[in-house]
Structure formats: structure tokens, C-alpha cells
Amino acid sequence: MNTNREEKALFEFKHIMDDLMQLLGQSVGAQTGYLYWVNRSRQQFVLETTYKMLPNVMFKDRIAFNKFFLNQYKDIHEPLKIQVDRDIDRSELHHYFDAVPVKHLYLIPFQNNGQTIALSVLETKKNIHSKEMERAISSYINAHINVLNTYLELTDLYDDQNKWIDYENSLNQISVNQDDVEILNTMAEEMQKLLPGGGVSVGLRGMETWVTVLRSENAPTSPETGLMVEEKSMAYDALQKGKPLFSIHFNQNPKRVSSSERSTEGATLAIPVLISDRRLAVVLAYDKNPLTFKESVKHQLKNLVRVASCTIQAKPDNKIFQKDLFTTEYGSFVPEIWKSLLQKQVQRIQFKEETAWFGLIGIDNLSELRSRLRLEDLKKLQRLLVKALNPSRLGYNGLIGFNSDYVFSYLLFGATEQHHQEWLSANMNDLKNKLDFGDGRKLEVFMKAGSVQLDSEQTNINEIVTDAKQALSMAMKNRDATIVNM
């Protein structure tokens, strides 16, 4: 859906909401009616539409919870009738700027996932017969529940047939000649074309957890890259169930990836990538406008993911799927992943205010450890170090990649310089205070790091990697240094 069509859809949807209110108000003979959304994240009631037969009525667009009489009724689950001067004081009806002529109020909640997300109110001078009111309210509630899905189906009839031509072109962009990371990146960019107000994020398994790694070039800043997938999130549920899940977000819930997401709005389709019954990734397609997700668009998004997974499976070098394709045997992300992410991050910093560091971490006392440990123990040591260095262990967003044996690359997102230094220092102190080998042995591991803060002047990732290598080399040569920034 292009921007003009999206705006037209939103405009017409609001008209439907208004028409429903007008019909309800007239059918029951109300003097005043209005619908407020219950925005719990901002602690506000947000006006959607009104109905009024009186001249002395004026509504505010946004009202804080504690300044509106509806606050005490924002959690009701069933329609409720209240009376002026008995249940509420007439002075609480601030939308009247003269005398308050109404005596009876009928409150109608609109629910989603067990939570009241909107309240419609009818105000009348006379008491209305309960059966007449019940029939009208029942019809109104049913219309509210069905109007979104019905409208999405209707708008399908007006869709331009060119979208299917564009869709075929998108499918053709995914090729078996691409490497696995290119396939995922191409998939994300083609899916982005279907989401004018959103983006695509891809979660992968690494560092013994699931974390958001890849995203489309124009994706919003939330959910952030390097964010660990938490239980009860959409990404987690999709991975557990092994099938796509769709949800509209009300009051910042459900979360796409983590409770620490800065913003969760609109709607999301979470799609697991399955190959030989193994979950290799989870794709999150999201848009701030829920109307974007018509059934035809959902079908296209899911099919792009399916084609990408089948293309990966069809590649001659991908015969065995008993391991994660995008990580090494140590759990660190392969160079193709972190280099692709680094390239995209450099491009994004040109037009988005995002903070990120790239660095390399090496083992300072490697010669001593090699002389003491067998080959299998050295491999285990690297697995333990990747797990220990995982930024999410200390509450940060980022990932650990493979640069070479015993040298780890890292990308850290969204932290300040102080937090970056604190993260490095905390890791190095933890490892220096002896790494638990799990069999009674504890090893002292001394780490050194060199890093580069990404900025808009850096465009060549090879130069960034070279600068980080030089910084690490300087730290290794300096006995007292643990961290060197370029």
C-alpha cells in the first residue's frame, strides 16, 4: 500500500468509526456520545469521534487519566450504566460549558486480548428502556469487533493489480547464487517494500541466545539491533510454535522482541524460518499502521520468507542443518554476518541518529593458556568466552562475532561512551577473576580490546576493521592498557 492509499484508508476508517457513533446515538435517542481510546502507555484518553445534539458541548482531544471521570471506569469489561449526582458528580462532566442537562450515562468498553482499549459513552436526559439499549449496544460492539477485518477485506478489492507484478519481481530477487546472509538481506529489503510505515528485523541464534541481527535498511530504530529475544515476546512465541503469528499492538503490548524496546506500535507479523524442522531465524515484519496488514500482504510477506528459506536449503553447500548456519562452533557470529551488519550500520548512521561501536577483543595471556590446555579445552574456552562476552549478559544490545581464533569482534549498540567502557571493564574484570570451566577448574583470562566508534564520516568498513586491529595491537603492546579507542 503506497502512502496515498494508506492515508486514504486511515481517513475512511475514521469515517466508519464516526458513522457507527452517529448511528448508535440516533438509535437510542442520546443527547451526547463520544469514543475515547485508552492509551495506557501515555496515561491519556484520546478522542476518536463524537455525537452531539446539544450546542454547549466541547471535547478535548487528549485528557490525562487523573483529570477525567472515565479514569475510574477504564478497566470495565461489560457495558455499565451510571447516573449523574448518584455515581458521579455533574461537575466532573467537563465537556459541558454551561448547565449539564443529561442524567444517565451508558459506558461501553471495547476490548482486545482481555484489556479495555476504548470506551464509548452515551449521555441521555431520560432513562432508556434496557432491552432497546441492549440491542443497540450489542450491535455496536459487534461492529467494532468486525469493522477492522471487514475493512481490510474490502480494501483488497481496490488494490492495484500491479502489486502482484512487483511481488513476482521481489521473489525473483532471491537467488541460489547468493550466499546465505545475502539471501536474508535481500528478503528483508523486498519485504520492506510492502511496509511503508515500518520495517523488517531478523533474529538469529548466537551466543547461546536469540538476538536481533539483521534489519532492512529503512527500518525504524525500534526494535534495536542486538536486542535479546525474551520470553512472552512475539519473536519467542513464533519460534516456540513454529508458525507465523500476527498481532496488533495496544498500549505497547505485546512486545516484538524484548520488554526494553523503546516503542512498540501498530502491528507485527512474526514468521519463523524453518529448514528441516530446525528453527534458523525469526523474521519480524512490522508497520505503524495495522491497516497495512491485509490478508494479501500477509501472504506476500510469509511467502518471501518461505522462498528465502527454501533457497537456503537448496544451496549445494547446505546439506546438513544440525547446526546454526550463521555462527561458528563457538557460538560467535560468522564474519559474513557481522560485516554485513557493520556495513548497514555505517549506511544508517548517515541519516539516523544511532550510536554504535565496533571493536576486537583478544586474549593477552594466550601463550600461557595454550601451554596448559588441550585442543578440546581451548575450543571449550572460546565457547565460554563468547557466552561471557555476550552483551545481553550485562543488559546491553550487541553481538559477538568471529574474527580469528582467540580474537573476537563485537558490535555494541545504543550505549554511551561511558557505558561502552563500563561494559568492557566489567567483562575483563569478570574473566580476570577466573572463568569457571565447569569441571572444578577456574582460569584467569586477561583480555585486551581495541575499538572504533562509528560516525557519519566513516564509510569504508575495511578501514574501520583495520583501525580496530591497530587499536587492539596497541593495547596488547601496552602492559597497563586494557582498552584503546581510535
C-alpha positions in Angstrom: 0.0 0.0 0.0 1.5 3.3 -1.1 1.5 6.4 1.1 -1.5 8.0 -0.6 -3.5 4.8 -0.3 -2.5 4.4 3.3 -3.7 7.9 4.1 -7.0 7.3 2.2 -7.5 4.1 4.2 -7.0 5.8 7.5 -9.3 8.6 6.5 -12.1 6.2 5.5 -11.6 4.1 8.6 -12.1 7.1 10.9 -15.3 7.9 8.9 -16.5 4.4 9.7 -15.9 4.9 13.4 -17.7 8.2 13.3 -20.6 6.7 11.4 -21.0 4.0 13.9 -21.2 6.6 16.7 -23.8 8.6 14.8 -25.9 5.6 14.2 -25.7 4.5 17.8 -26.5 7.9 19.2 -29.5 8.4 17.0 -30.9 4.9 17.5 -31.1 5.3 21.3 -32.0 9.0 21.3 -28.9 10.1 23.1 -28.1 13.8 23.6 -24.3 13.3 23.6 -21.9 10.5 22.6 -18.2 10.0 22.3 -15.4 7.4 22.0 -12.0 7.7 23.7 -9.1 5.4 23.2 -7.4 4.3 26.5 -3.7 5.0 25.9 -2.2 3.4 29.0 1.4 3.9 27.9 0.9 7.7 28.0 -1.8 7.7 30.7 -4.2 9.5 28.4 -7.7 9.2 27.0 -7.5 10.0 23.2 -10.6 11.3 21.5 -11.7 9.4 18.3 -15.2 10.6 17.5 -18.2 12.4 19.0 -22.0 12.7 18.6 -23.9 15.7 20.0 -27.3 17.2 19.8 -26.6 20.0 22.2 -24.9 23.3 21.5 -23.0 23.6 24.8 -20.6 20.7 24.3 -16.9 20.8 23.6 -14.5 17.8 23.9 -10.7 17.8 24.5 -8.6 15.7 22.1 -6.4 14.3 24.9 -7.1 14.1 28.6 -4.8 12.8 31.3 -6.2 9.8 33.2 -6.4 11.7 36.6 -8.3 14.6 35.1 -11.2 12.7 33.6 -14.1 10.9 35.2 -13.6 7.9 32.9 -10.4 7.0 34.8 -12.3 5.0 37.4 -14.1 3.0 34.6 -11.2 2.4 32.3 -10.9 -1.3 33.3 -14.6 -2.3 32.9 -15.3 -5.4 30.8 -19.0 -5.1 30.4 -21.4 -2.2 29.5 -22.2 -0.1 32.5 -25.0 2.4 33.3 -24.3 5.2 35.8 -26.3 8.2 36.9 -25.4 11.8 37.4 -25.4 13.0 41.0 -25.6 9.4 42.2 -22.5 7.7 40.8 -20.6 10.8 39.6 -20.9 14.5 40.3 -22.2 16.6 37.4 -19.1 18.9 37.9 -17.0 16.0 36.5 -18.6 16.3 33.1 -16.1 19.0 31.9 -17.2 18.8 28.3 -20.3 20.9 29.1 -19.5 24.6 29.4 -23.0 25.5 30.7 -25.6 23.6 32.6 -25.4 19.8 32.5 -28.7 18.6 31.0 -28.0 14.8 31.0 -28.8 12.4 33.8 -27.9 9.0 32.5 -24.6 7.7 31.1 -24.1 4.4 29.3 -20.4 3.2 29.2 -19.5 0.7 26.5 -16.0 -0.9 26.7 -14.1 -2.1 23.6 -11.7 -5.0 24.5 -8.6 -6.6 22.9 -6.7 -9.5 24.4 -8.7 -9.1 27.7 -7.8 -5.4 28.1 -10.1 -2.4 27.7 -8.6 -0.3 25.0 -11.5 2.1 24.3 -14.6 3.5 26.0 -17.7 4.7 24.2 -20.1 6.9 26.2 -23.8 7.8 25.6 -25.4 10.5 27.6 -29.2 10.9 27.8 -31.8 13.1 29.6 -34.2 10.2 30.0 -33.7 6.7 31.2 -33.8 4.4 28.1 -35.6 1.0 28.2 -33.0 -1.7 28.9 -33.9 -4.0 26.1 -33.7 -1.3 23.5 -30.3 -0.2 24.8 -29.0 -3.8 24.9 -29.8 -4.4 21.3 -28.2 -1.2 20.1 -25.1 -1.7 22.3 -24.7 -5.3 21.2 -24.8 -4.3 17.5 -22.4 -1.5 18.2 -19.9 -3.8 20.0 -20.1 -6.5 17.2 -19.5 -3.8 14.6 -16.4 -2.6 16.5 -15.0 -6.1 16.6 -15.6 -6.8 13.0 -15.0 -3.5 11.3 -11.2 -3.8 11.1 -11.1 -7.2 9.4 -14.1 -6.4 7.2 -12.5 -3.1 6.1 -9.2 -4.9 5.3 -11.1 -7.4 3.1 -12.9 -4.6 1.3 -9.8 -2.6 0.6 -8.4 -5.7 -1.1 -11.0 -5.2 -3.8 -9.5 -1.8 -4.7 -5.8 -2.9 -4.8 -3.9 -2.2 -7.9 -3.0 -5.4 -9.9 0.5 -4.0 -10.3 1.3 -5.1 -6.8 1.4 -8.8 -8.0 3.8 -7.9 -10.7 6.0 -6.1 -8.1 5.6 -9.2 -5.9 6.9 -11.5 -8.6 9.9 -9.2 -9.2 10.6 -9.4 -5.4 10.6 -13.2 -5.4 13.0 -13.2 -8.4 15.5 -11.1 -6.4 16.2 -14.1 -4.1 18.7 -16.4 -5.8 20.5 -19.6 -5.0 23.6 -17.8 -6.3 23.6 -15.5 -3.3 25.3 -16.6 0.0 23.0 -17.3 3.0 23.4 -13.8 4.5 22.7 -12.1 1.1 19.5 -14.1 0.9 18.3 -12.9 4.2 19.3 -9.3 3.4 17.5 -9.4 0.1 14.4 -11.0 1.7 14.3 -8.2 4.3 14.7 -5.4 1.7 11.9 -6.9 -0.5 9.6 -7.3 2.5 10.3 -3.6 3.4 8.7 -2.5 0.1 5.4 -3.9 1.4 5.6 -1.9 4.7 5.5 1.9 4.0 5.4 2.8 7.7 7.5 0.0 9.1 10.4 -2.3 8.6 11.9 -5.8 9.0 14.1 -7.3 11.6 15.7 -10.8 11.6 16.5 -12.6 14.8 19.3 -15.3 14.7 20.6 -17.8 17.2 24.1 -17.0 18.6 26.0 -16.6 21.9 23.6 -19.3 23.3 20.6 -17.0 22.9 18.4 -15.4 20.2 19.2 -11.8 19.2 18.1 -9.4 16.5 20.9 -9.2 14.0 19.8 -8.1 10.5 17.2 -5.5 9.5 16.0 -3.7 6.4 17.9 -0.5 5.5 15.0 1.9 6.3 13.7 0.0 9.3 12.8 2.2 12.4 15.2 2.3 15.2 13.0 0.1 17.4 13.3 -2.8 17.8 17.1 -2.2 18.2 19.8 -4.4 16.7 21.5 -6.7 19.1 18.4 -7.0 21.3 18.0 -10.3 23.1 14.7 -12.2 22.5 12.8 -12.5 25.7 10.1 -15.0 26.7 6.5 -13.8 26.1 7.6 -11.7 23.2 6.2 -12.3 19.7 9.5 -13.5 18.4 9.8 -16.1 21.2 6.3 -17.3 20.7 6.7 -17.7 16.9 9.9 -19.7 17.5 8.3 -21.9 20.1 5.2 -22.6 18.0 7.0 -22.8 14.7 4.3 -20.9 12.8 3.6 -17.2 11.9 1.9 -15.0 14.5 0.1 -11.7 13.9 -0.8 -9.1 16.5 -2.0 -5.5 16.7 -0.1 -3.6 19.5 -2.3 -1.9 22.1 -0.6 0.1 24.8 2.9 -1.0 23.8 1.9 -4.7 24.0 2.6 -7.4 23.1 6.4 -6.7 22.7 8.0 -7.8 19.5 11.4 -8.9 21.0 12.0 -7.5 24.5 10.5 -5.5 27.3 13.3 -3.0 26.8 12.0 -1.9 23.3 11.7 1.8 23.1 8.5 1.8 21.1 6.0 -0.9 20.1 3.1 0.4 18.0 1.0 -0.6 15.0 1.0 -4.3 14.2 3.6 -7.1 13.6 3.8 -10.3 11.8 6.4 -12.7 13.3 7.5 -15.5 10.9 9.9 -18.3 11.9 12.4 -19.6 9.3 12.2 -23.4 9.3 14.6 -25.7 7.5 14.3 -29.5 8.1 12.2 -28.7 11.1 15.0 -26.6 12.6 14.4 -23.0 13.5 17.2 -21.0 11.9 15.7 -17.5 12.2 12.7 -15.4 13.1 11.6 -12.6 10.9 9.6 -9.6 12.3 7.6 -7.5 9.7 6.0 -4.5 11.4 4.2 -1.3 10.4 2.8 1.6 12.5 -0.5 1.3 10.5 -2.3 -2.0 11.2 -4.4 -1.5 8.0 -1.2 -2.3 6.1 -1.6 -6.0 7.0 -4.3 -7.1 4.6 -4.5 -10.8 4.1 -2.9 -10.4 0.7 0.1 -8.6 2.2 0.4 -11.2 5.0 0.5 -13.8 2.3 3.2 -12.0 0.3 5.4 -11.4 3.4 5.1 -15.1 4.5 5.9 -16.3 1.0 9.0 -14.2 0.7 10.3 -15.8 3.9 9.3 -19.2 2.7 11.1 -18.7 -0.7 14.2 -17.4 1.2 14.3 -20.5 3.5 13.8 -22.9 0.5 16.6 -21.1 -1.4 19.0 -21.5 1.6 18.0 -25.2 1.8 18.5 -25.7 -1.9 22.1 -24.5 -1.9 24.6 -27.3 -2.6 26.8 -26.4 0.4 23.9 -26.5 2.9 23.2 -30.2 3.1 23.3 -30.6 6.9 21.2 -28.4 9.1 22.2 -29.8 12.5 24.0 -26.6 13.4 23.3 -22.9 13.2 24.3 -21.6 9.8 25.2 -18.2 10.9 27.5 -19.0 13.9 30.8 -20.8 14.4 31.3 -23.8 16.6 32.0 -21.4 19.4 28.6 -19.6 19.1 30.1 -16.4 17.7 28.5 -15.0 14.6 30.4 -15.7 11.3 32.2 -12.8 9.6 29.6 -12.6 6.8 27.0 -11.7 9.4 28.9 -9.0 11.4 30.5 -7.5 8.3 27.0 -7.2 6.7 25.7 -5.6 9.9 28.6 -3.3 10.1 28.1 -2.1 6.5 24.4 -1.4 7.1 25.1 0.4 10.3 27.6 2.7 8.6 25.0 3.5 6.0 22.2 4.1 8.6 24.4 6.5 10.6 24.5 8.8 7.6 20.8 9.6 8.1 19.8 8.3 11.5 21.0 9.3 15.0 22.3 6.0 16.2 25.3 5.2 18.4 27.4 2.1 17.8 30.9 0.7 18.5 32.9 -1.8 16.6 35.8 -3.5 18.3 38.1 -6.5 18.6 38.9 -8.4 21.9 42.0 -10.6 22.3 43.4 -12.8 25.0 46.6 -11.3 26.5 47.8 -14.4 28.3 47.1 -16.8 25.3 50.6 -18.4 25.3 50.2 -19.4 28.9 46.7 -20.9 28.3 47.8 -22.8 25.2 50.6 -24.4 27.2 48.2 -25.6 29.9 45.1 -26.7 27.9 44.5 -29.4 25.4 42.9 -28.6 22.0 39.4 -29.6 23.2 39.8 -27.4 26.2 40.9 -24.5 24.1 37.8 -24.9 22.0 35.7 -25.0 25.1 37.4 -21.9 26.4 36.4 -20.0 23.3 32.8 -21.1 23.7 32.8 -20.0 27.3 34.3 -16.6 26.3 31.7 -16.0 23.7 28.9 -16.7 26.2 30.6 -14.5 28.8 31.2 -11.6 26.4 27.5 -11.6 25.1 26.4 -8.0 25.7 22.9 -9.1 26.8 24.5 -10.8 29.9 25.1 -7.3 31.3 22.0 -5.7 29.8 23.4 -4.2 26.6 22.5 -4.6 23.0 25.1 -6.1 20.7 26.7 -9.3 19.4 30.0 -11.1 19.4 31.5 -12.3 16.1 34.3 -14.4 14.9 37.4 -12.6 13.6 40.1 -15.3 14.1 41.0 -17.9 16.6 41.0 -16.3 20.1 40.2 -12.9 18.7 36.5 -11.8 18.9 34.8 -9.0 17.0 31.9 -7.1 18.7 29.3 -4.6 17.8 27.7 -2.7 20.6 24.6 -0.5 20.0 22.8 2.3 21.7 25.2 2.8 24.6 27.1 5.9 25.6 30.9 6.1 25.7 30.7 5.6 29.4 28.5 2.5 29.1 30.8 1.1 26.4 33.8 1.4 28.7 31.9 0.0 31.6 30.8 -3.0 29.6 34.4 -3.7 28.5 35.8 -3.2 32.0 33.1 -5.4 33.6 33.8 -8.3 31.2 37.5 -8.1 31.7 37.3 -8.0 35.4 34.9 -11.0 35.4 37.3 -13.0 33.3 40.3 -11.9 35.2 38.6 -13.1 38.4 38.7 -16.6 37.0 36.5 -18.2 34.3 34.5 -21.2 35.6 35.4 -24.2 33.3 32.5 -26.2 34.7 34.6 -29.1 35.9 36.2 -27.7 39.0 38.8 -25.7 37.1 38.9 -21.9 37.1 41.1 -20.0 34.7 42.4 -16.5 34.8 41.8 -14.9 31.4 43.3 -11.5 30.7 41.6 -9.7 27.8 42.6 -6.6 25.8 40.3 -4.6 23.4 40.6 -2.0 20.7 37.6 -0.2 19.4 36.2 2.4 17.0 33.0 4.5 17.5 31.1 4.6 14.2 30.2 8.0 12.8 28.9 9.6 9.7 32.4 10.2 8.3 33.2 6.5 8.1 32.0 4.7 5.1 34.7 2.0 4.4 34.2 -1.0 6.7 37.7 -2.3 5.8 39.2 0.8 7.2 37.1 0.5 10.3 38.3 -3.1 10.9 41.9 -2.0 10.3 41.6 0.8 12.8 40.2 -1.6 15.4 43.1 -4.1 14.7 45.6 -1.3 15.2 43.9 -0.3 18.5 43.9 -3.9 19.7 47.6 -4.2 18.8 48.4 -1.0 20.7 46.6 -2.4 23.7 48.4 -5.7 23.5 51.8 -4.0 23.5 50.9 -1.7 26.4 51.2 -3.7 29.5 49.0 -1.4 31.6 46.3 -0.8 29.0 43.1 -2.9 28.7 41.2 -0.7 26.2 42.4 1.5 23.4 39.9 3.6 21.4 40.8 5.1 18.0 
